[in-house]
Amino acid sequence: HNRAMLLATLGLCTAVPLQPYAYQPLPVGSVTPKGWLLKQLTLQAEGLSGHLAQFWHDIMSSVWIGGSGDGGLHERTPYWLNGVIPLAFLLRNAGIDELPPVAGIYKAPWGRHGWMSTLCESGGEVRGAVIAGGVAGYPVESAAECRDDCAARSDCVGYAAETCSAPVRCWHKGQLPQATAASPAAPVGGKEAAAGVSTCACHGRNIPKPTPVDLMGQVERYVEIILAHANATSGWLGPDSSPASGGQYWGPSNVLQALWQWAEAKREGDEAAFSKASRAMLLHLLEQRRRMAKAPLASWAKARWIDMAKSAEWLIDNARLTDAQRGELLELIALLKAQGEDWDGWFEAVPRTSNHNVNVAQGLKSAAVWWRFNSSASHANLSMAQLSLRRMRKLDAAYGQPTGMYLGDEITPVPHTRSPSRGIELCGVVEALYSYEAMYSVHGTLAFADRAERIAYNALPATWASPTGGDMWAHQYLQAVNEINAIKASPHVWQHDNAFSETYGLEPNFGCCTANFHQGWPKFANSLFHSAPDGGVVVSMWAPAAAKLPSGATVEVDTTYPFGDDATVTVRAAAGTPVYLRIPGWAVKATVNGAAAANGTLFRGVATGGADVFAVAFRSETRRDPPTSAEIRRDPPAVGAPQSRSAGVFTRADRGGR
């Protein structure tokens, strides 16, 4: 009765579906990256994305898989999965299932000449406890066999072989007990000369064999454990350490997003996996609805209710639900809106208010997500579509940057400013990028696709640095357009983060962005193409990639964009299928197959049933934008002057042991 009353108040009923997308996103697993985009995604997997599960405590030993890492908010493994799941399926489509192991930001193979240590290396004596061989050693045929035996043991850190005798004698060394570390064991192996130097000993260290990057294997392991350990009684997913707290819903929210992406990618070939993941999501969200009656949203969960609502909408769109379950999910969406941050009011108050930059990034899409639930909703006599566009423009006017982002270091500035010396957080970049992708698919407003490209091609790559030129091992917490130093800065112009916030490292300032950045490129890649309501093929954003649509149509884009000005689109679809190509708002001289194509529109072509080719020329121009600033733009990338550079390394002690 209460549910019916609530839904009736909102003018809804369980029989009414959610409003359709203006442009339907393709299921995860539909897109195959090519060219520079494939290289970028590969670099991401070769970097932190593929290696955090091998060494970073909050992922490798997360509470989500039975460890002790990722305590507190329990957000880091969910963040990571939300990005590496789509990344793994993109790479698999491109034929990449495993990447070779790498070490450090220089991407050097372990051991540089192969993983094995040099046999009988000079100065190779390892001071450690003898764990095999005892006093006299055990017999082997060669020093190489002694080395290989050591390599086969996980507790062997070095070996010694006496080669003067036949058979060769072998010893293995392990780590010294901490209590005796100050008194290392005597050297073993070989006959010692008077000066203490071995005359016929062969020593070496055991360099552990590295683990190749099997990103899909990591994904499957984590998802399997999370699904297997859902609470059998309540359906709750993951750690349940604070069931009376209004903040408890935040940590699992990104697991829900990860699971529906995994389910989409699995659905075509593994219906059982799809059903298992979607049912786990359903049970968790129904339990969340029950808990919210006694523990309303608070803290991060209150600010970021939108992603929970989006996951509930995904279930309504995709899962097999009873009418009762659908009604409960609709009620949950209404409760999330009622208990969550009032983003409609907050954005209207800009710039007289302030908020956490990542909350703002996620709040951007709240009007779009809510419109699917209640298309007649309005605020201040503005529709949800009007509010979404107004939000982007208000952020631009108050805090806007040439990269397409706004300022927020860690909070949006008070008083408001557009100073290019102030910063924005990497988490804010990837969340804003995702929000604009979602706003475009819901409303169909091309300005949101323009903005997503602008962020992807400016703000996202700007936060990474590498001695090798492009890998993704070291990132900043904050980036700034006018940043000329990435140093421990004190004093500094940013307001709420520590002195290391603009340095490059594993987790400068906080580790949240180390966990959350992974979604940036993969979700952008999966937003390149959409289906139109009339069954048409939509090229929404531009990068080298191909896709298969649910209709069976295929589309392939060959381009170096944004580094070049041309793209070739090949569509194979049934005769009469519409083909829509987004012409960016800045491309005022664009052409398709030689004919003028209006900027800020969708060019419409028609498939003939064969391989239809559309040659697109964007013809970008260099301009000053806005006219009174010093911002020079050649869309889509902004332009900056090259700078000379010098580099150094901060030790852990420099960072206060953090």
N, C-alpha and C positions, 0 to 999 in steps of 0.2 A: 504493500500500500504506500509506504514512504517513497519507494523508488518511483512508483507511478506518479505520485504527487510531484516529485522533483522533476521528472522528465516532462510532465505536463506543463509545469511552470516555465520550462525552457522551450515549450512548443515542440517537443520531440516524442517519439515513440520507438519501441524496439524494432518496428517494421520498416522504419525509414533508414536507408543506408546513409553512410557518410557522404558528403559531397565529393564528387570525383575530382581528381587532379586536372588542372588545365593541361599539363603534359605529364603523362604517366611515367614515373621512373622505371627503368628496366631492372629486372631481378639481378641481384648480385650474382656474378658468374656469366653475365651476358657479354661483357666487354673484354677485348684483347688489346692490350697496349702495344704500341709499335714505336720505332724511332727513338727520339730523345726521351719520350715519356717512359718507355720500357727501360731505358738506361737509368732514368731517375728512380723508378720503382725498384730496380735491381740494386742500385746504390743504397737505397733505404734499407732493403733486406740485408745487404752486406754489412750495414752499420748497426746502429743501436737496435733497430726493430728486430733483427734476427738474432741478436746476441744478448739482450737483456735477460732472457730466460736461462742463459748460461752463466751469468755472473752477478746480476743485480739482485740483492736480497729481496726486495719488495716484489719482484716477479718470480725469480728462481725458487724462492722459499715462501711464497705467498700463503696467507691464511686461507685463500680460496682453494688451494690444493693441499691443505693440511699442514702448512708450515707456520712459521712465526712472523714472517715479513708482512708488510702492508697493514700494520695495525692502525688504530685510530679510525680514520674514515673508511678504510677498506676500499679505496677508490683506484689504486694504481694498477692492479691487474685488470679490473674492468675497463679502465681507460685504454690500456695496452691492447686488450682483445678487440675493442671497438675499432681499432685501426688495423691490426695485423690480420684479422680475419678477411676483410676485403682485399688486403694486399696479397695474401697467400693465394686467393683464387684468381686474381689478375695475373700473377706470375705463372700459375699453373696453366692458364689459358695460353700463355706465351711459350709454354714448353719448358719452364724452369721449375723443377721440383726440389732441387738441392743446389746450394751454393757452396763453393769451397771455403774452408775455414780461413779466417784472417785474424791478424793480431794488431790492435792499436790503430790509431788514426792514419798511419802510413800504409795500411793494408798490406803489410809484408807477410808472406807465408810463414807459418811457424817454423822456427829454426833456419829460415831463409834458404837453406839448401835441402829442404825436406825436414820432416819433423824429428828424425833421429839425431841424437847427439853425435858429435865427431868421435870416432873410435880412437881411444888412447890419446885424448887431447892433452895438450900441455897445460899443466896446472889444474887438471881435472879432478884432483883428489877431493872427495866429499867428506867433510867431518861429520859423521853421524854414527848412530848405533848400528852395530852389525845385526841384521835381521835374517841373514842366510849365510852359511859357510862356517859359522863358529870360529874356532881358533885356526884350523888348518885349511879352511876353504873346502868347497866341494868340486869334484872333477868335471871339466867341460872340455870339448874338443878345441875351442878357440876363444879368444877374447870377444869375438863377435857374438858367440853363443851366450856368453856371460851378459853382454849388453842386452841381447834380445830377451833373456830371461828376466832381467830387471824391468825392461819396458813392459812386460806382460803383467807386472804386479802394480797395483794401485798405491802400495805403501813404500815402494822403492824409489828413493831420490837419487841414488848413485850406485856405482858398482866399482869393483877393483878386481883385476885379474893378474895373477903371477904367470908370466909367460916364459920364465926361465926353465921351468920344470915340465915334464910330460907325465901325466896329462896336465893341462893348464888348470890352475886352481882359481876358484871364483868366490867372491864375497858380495853381498848386497848390503847397502846402507839405507837406513830409515831416518826419519827425523829424530833428533836428540830429545829426550824427555826435558821438559822445561826446567826441572830442578837441577839438571846437570849441564845445562846449556853453556855455563861458564867454564866447564871442564870438558872439552870435546874429547872424543875417543881418539886413541892413538891411530896413526896411519896403519893400514893393513894392505897386504898384497905387494910382493916383490922383496928383494933383499936391500936393506937400507945401507947406504954408504955412510961413512963417518959424518958427513955434513947433513945427514938426514934426508938425502935425495935418493929416491928409488932408482935403481939401475935397470930393472927389467919389469917394472909394474906397469900395468895398463889401467888407467883410471878414466872415468867418464860420468857425466850427469844424465839422469833420465829426464828428458824433456817430454812432458806429457803429450800424447797424441791428441790434437785438437778435435773438436766435434764439428763436423760440417753443419751448415745452416739448413736445417730441414724445417722450414717455416710451417708448412702444412702439418708436419708431424707434431710440432709444438701446439698448433691450433687444436688438432684433434685430441691431444692429450689433455689440455686444459678444459675443453668443452666436455669431454667424457667424464672427467672428475667432477666438474661442477654439476652436471646433470645427475650423476650417480649419487651425489651427496645432498640432494635437495631434501628438506625435511619431509619425511614420509607422512606426517600428520597434518602439518599446516601448509606444505608446499613452498615454504620460504627457501629462497636460493641464497647460499653462501653463509658467512658468519652471521650470528644472530646475538650479538653481545649487548644490544641496548634496545630491547623490544618496547620499552615505554617511551623512547625518545622520538621526537618529531623529525630528527635528522637521520634516522635509520634507513630511510628510503633512498637516500642519495647513492650510496655505494653500489647497490644492485642495479641502479638505473642504467648504467652503461653495460652491464652484463646483459640486460634485456636487449639493448641495441645490438650488441655483439651476437646474441643468439638469433635474432630475426634475420640478420645478414647471413649467418651460417645456414639457417634453415632455408632461405631463398636459394642459396647456392647449391644446397643438397637436394632440393625438391625434385628436380627432373629425373635424377638417377637413383635417389634413395628416399622414397616417400616415408619410410619408417623413421629416418632421422628427422625429417621435417616435422612429422607428427609428434615425435618425442620432444623436440625443442619447443614447438608451439604450445604443447600441453604444459610443459614446465613453466613457460612464461605466463600462461593463463592462470595456473594455480598460484603462482607468486603474486600476480596482480590482484587476484581475488582476496588473497590473504592481506595484501596491503590495504585494500579497501576496508576490510574488517578492522584492521589496526587503526586506520585514520580516524575512525569514530571516537577512539579514546586518546590517540596520540596524533593530533593534527600536524601538518607539515611545519617544519621549522628549519632555520639555518639554510644550508646549501640546498636541501630538498625543497624548501619553500621557494627559493629563487629560481630553481631549475626544474620546476614541475613539468615544463613543456616536453622534455624528452620522455618522461613517463607517459604523458598523454599520447605522444606520437607512437610509442610502443603499443599502447592499448588500441590505437587506431589501426596499427598494422595487423593486430590480431583480428579485429573486426573485418578488415579487408581480405584476409588471407586464410585464417584458420576455420576449421569446421566447428561451429558453435551452436549450442542450443539457444532458443530465444531468451531463456533465463540468463545464460552466460553473457549473451550480447547486451542484455539490459543491465547487468551488473557492471560490465565494462563501460557502458555509457554513463552510468551513475558515477563510476570512478573518475572519468574524465571531468564530469561536472564538479565533483568534489575537489579535484586537483586545481581547477580554475578558481573555485571558491576559497580554498585555503591557501593558494599560492600567491606569489608576488603579483601585485596589480601592475603589470607591465604597460597596459594601456595608459593608466594614469601617470606612471613614471616617465615614459617617453614624452608625454605631452608637457611634463614639467621641465624637461631639458631646455636650457642649461642651468636652471635654478636648483638642481638636485645633483646627487652623485651616487655612484654604486660601484661595486667590484666589476672590473672590466670583463671578466669571463661570464659573470651573471648577465651583463648587458649583451654579450655576444650570443648567449643562448636565449635570452629574452627577445631578441630581434624577431625570431620566427613565431612567437606566441600567437600573434594575430592570424597568421597563416594556418597554424595547427588548429586554433579555435574555430576558424571559418569552416573547416571541414565538418566540425561538430555542429555548428550553429551558423548557417550562412546568412541569417538575417541580423546577426549581432552587429552592434555599432557602439561607438564611443564618441561623445562630443559631436554627434551628428555625422560622423565619418564611418564608412564601412571598414571592414577588416582589411580589404585590399588597399584602401586609401591610407589607413593607418600604417600598414607595412611600408609603403613608399615614403610616407612622411617621416618615419623613424630614420630611414637611411639619410634623408636630407637634413634632418635636425642634427644627427650625429656629425655629418659633414660640416655643417655651419658652426657647430660649437667646438669640435675637437678634430676635424677631418685632416687626413694626411695624404700625400701624393700616392701612397701605396694602396689606397682604398680603405685603409683602416682608420680608426679613431684613437685618441690618446687614452691610456689607462695604465698608470704605473704606481701602484697596483689598482688605484681607484681613479675613476674619471676626474679630471682636474677641477678644483674649486679654488679661485674663480676659473671659469672656462678659458681655454686657450687652445690655439692651434700651433703652438711653438714646435718646430720640427726637432728641437733638442730634447723634448720630452719623449717618453717611451710607451710601448704597448707590449703586452705579454704574449709569448708564443702560444699559450693556451687560448688566449683571446683571438689570435689569428685563425687557428684551425676551427674554433667554434663559430666564429663569424662567417668563415668561408662555408661551413656546412649550413648555417642558417640561411645564407643567401641562395644556396643551391636548393634548399627546401622551399623557400619563399617563391623562387622561380617556378618550381614544378607545381605548386599549389595555385598561384595567381596567374602564371603565364606572363608576368611583366618582364620584358626583355632587359630592363635596366638592372634587374637583379642578376641576370646572367653576365652582363657587362661587368658588374661589380665583383662577382665571383672570380672571373678571369683576372681582373685587376689585382685582387688580393693574391691569387695563386701565383701570378707571374711577377709579383713585386715583394709583397710582405713575407710570403712563405719561404722563398729561397734566401731572403736577406738575413735570416736568423741562423744560418749555418756557416761554418768556416772550416777550411781544410787545407793543410799544407799540400795535399795532392790535387786540390782543385775540384771539389764537388762532392766528396763523400759525406755521409751523415753520421758522424761520430760525436762531434762537438757542436753544441748549440748555445744560444744566449737565452736567458730568461726574459730580458727586455731588449727590444730593438728600437732604434731611433733613427729617423731619416738623416739628421745632421750629426750622427755619431762618427767621430774621427778617432776615438780611442776605445779599445775593448780592454779596460784595465780595472784593477781594484781602485775605485774612485771615491775619494773622501776629501772634501765634500762633493756632492753630486747633485745634478739638477732634478733627477727623479725624486719622488716624494715619499714613497711608502716601502721601498725594498732596499736590500742591503748593498754594500759597496761592490759586491761581485756580480751584480745583476746583469751587467752588459759584457761580462767576460764569457768566453766560450769554454764549455766543459760538460761533464756528465750531468750534473744537477746544480747549476749555479742558482743561488738564492733558495729555491725550493725544488723538490723533485717532481712536482705535479706535471710540469711540461715535459719532463723526460718520459713520463708515462702516457701523456695525452697527445703528443705531436703526431703520432703514427696515422691518425685518421685523415690528415690533410690531403696528401696526394692521392691515396686510394679512393676516397669518397669523391674527390674531384674527377678522377678518371671514370668512375661509375656514373657521373652526372653529365657526361659529354653527349649522351644520346637519350631520347625519350620517344614514347609513342604518342601520337596525336589522337584526340577523340574520334576523328574520322578514319582511324587506322593508318594514318600517315607516319612516315619516318621523319624524325626531327633531329637535326644536328644542332644541339643547343649551345655547346661551347666547343672551342677549337683546340685540338691537339692530335697528334698522330695515333690513331686507334681504329679498331673495327668492332662491330657489334652484331649480334643476332637478336632480332626482336621476337617477341612471342608469336607474332603473325607468321613467322618464317622468313620475313624479309631480312636482308643483310645490308650493312652499310660499312664502307671503308673510307677513312680519311687519310690521305697521304699529304703531309705538310711538315715544314720546319717551324711553323708558327708556334710561338710568337717571335721567333728569330728571323722568320721570313714573312713575306706578304702574300703568299699564294697558298692555295689548298686545292687538291683534286679529290672530289667526292664521287665514289662509285657505289651505286645502289642497285641491288638485285631484288626486285619485288614484283608482285603480280601487276599486270597492266592496269593502269588507272590509279595505282596507289600514289597519293600525294607525297611529295618530298619537300620538306621545309628546311631551309638553311638560314640560320640566324646571321643577320648582317649587323655587326656591332654598331653602337650608337656613334662612335667616333669615326667610322669608316665612310666618310661623306662622298668618296669617289669610287666606291666599290662597284665591281662588275661581276656578273655570273654568265659564263659562256660569252663574254664580250659585251653583254648588254648591261646598262646601268641598273643597279640594285639599290633601293633606298636604304639609307642607314637607319638603324633602330627598328628594323622590321624583320619579319620572316619572309624570305624569298620563297615563292611556291613554284615547284616544278611538278612534273608528273612522270611516274615510271612507265616504261613502255613494255615491260615484261622481260627485257634482256638486261644487259649490263649498261645502265645509264650513267653517263659521266657528266659531272658538273664542275667546271673550272672556275674557282672563285679567286678574285684578286681584291685584296683589302685596300691597298694603296694608302698606307698610313702616312701621316705627316708629322713633322716636328712643330710643336707650338708651345707657347707660354700659357700655362693654365693654372690658376686664373690669371687674367692679364696683368694684375698688379703684383704678382708674386714672382719669386725667382725659381719657380718649379718649371722645368723644361720637360715636355712629354712627347714621346714618340710611341703612341699606343700600340699594343697594350703595355709594354714595359716602360716605366719611367726611366729617365736618363740621369746618371751621376758621373762626375768626373773621377778618373782613376786616381788613386792615392798611393804614395810610397808606403812601405810597411816594414815593421820590425815585430818580432814575436818573442815571447818568453813563456815560462811555465810556472804556475803557482803550485806549491806543494800543499799537502793536506794541512801542514802546520800553518801555512799562510792563511788558510781558510778557517782557522780556528777549530780544526778537527771535524768540521761538518761533513 
